């Protein structure tokens, strides 16, 4: 099970980059949301499962591997160096923050998944849009659209986190008993 979770985590990172690069962003009213945002929201949940299975120290190794995979994927897909840099920076900050919050909360697993992922998604949205997409970075969106891109991504990632936490809470009891996980 632990290897399946690790593979799913790494595949989700690469998939988010591929989907974002190959799909036109969604427009929900004034909000701009790249398609990969839905997958990125799920990566925080998967990262929490990775940590549950392999511990905090080894999770940092997986974050390093995932960061390299993310950067290589962005580069191979032809993203600008600003996007590659923004991807690396965003990933390191958001995943590290998620890991630390998850580790320090003394709550049931589902609540840690929700809280750590929401904060990680919030940081992920702000950093990537400002460093990668705004006129400060690759200049894909104008300053007047930056706030809408950030808010759109935060909304989507928060919804994914909350749905993931609900799924963990109500649907994973059989899995947790079978694999002897606690605090779900």
Phi, psi and omega in degrees: 000320183296322180291325176297317179296317179298313180297317178299319178300310182293319178295322179297321179298310180295316181300319179300319178293316181296313181296317179297317183288332187257001184232139175293136179301149176282147175241114176250091187064239179273352184274136180250124183225112173298146183300327180294345180301324179297322180286319179302320176303322180286334181296328178294322177294314179297321179297323176295321176293320177302313180296322179300321183275323188242358177088166185295312183301312180291334176296323177296326174296319179293323176297320177297315178298315181295323178297314179297315178300317179298313180296315179297318179298314178301315181296313180297325180284358176088016177295152178293163178298330176297318180293317178299313178299314180298322178298314180297308182300313181300313182297313181298315182292311186290318180290322176295316178298314178302315181298314182292318179295312178306316183293326187270339180287137177251064182232167173302155184310312183300322179290321177295321176301313182295305186295313182293322180290324178295316178294316178300318179294323177299310179295317179304315182295312183295308185297313184294318181294314183290311183283322186267317191255334185286175175301338176294328182252245185281350176063041177279331178231146180286163181305322183291347178259349184301312182299323180289325176293319179296309182297318179301316179291320178299317180300311182297313182295324178294317178298316179299317179298315181294318176296320177297317179295320177296316178301313179300315184295314189259343186245350187260006183302319180295317181295317182295324178289319182295319183258012175059040174274153179238166173064030177270000000 
